[in-house]
Amino acid sequence: MKRGCKLVIKSVNRDGRQFRPSDWIERISTQLATFGPDHRLHYSTAVQPSIIEGEKCLVVDQALKEENPEAYDFIMVFVEANRLQVIENCEIPPDAQPL
């Protein structure tokens, strides 16, 4: 993976079926989130739930592999076990919206 690139993990299996449960992205990203002084949940900059091209995705920064290898491995094992579609993206589209 190139430096600065991110993995965009879709809620779709490699065979094209929608993955269930539909809240898996929130479940994973919440595990790495923290509560700020404003008492709000703040997602990690390395793992962000996003909407890209109208589809809910999990965006994983490659820095997570070095910063938190256990979390990175957990996500990648989950992705492989559930056969989720993954796209390496070096330019996240400007219309990507954090959840």
Summary of the structure (lengths in Angstrom):
residues: 99
radius of gyration: 13.1
end to end distance: 25.1
largest distance: 42.8
contacts: 251
relative contact order: 0.29
helix: 25%
strand: 34%
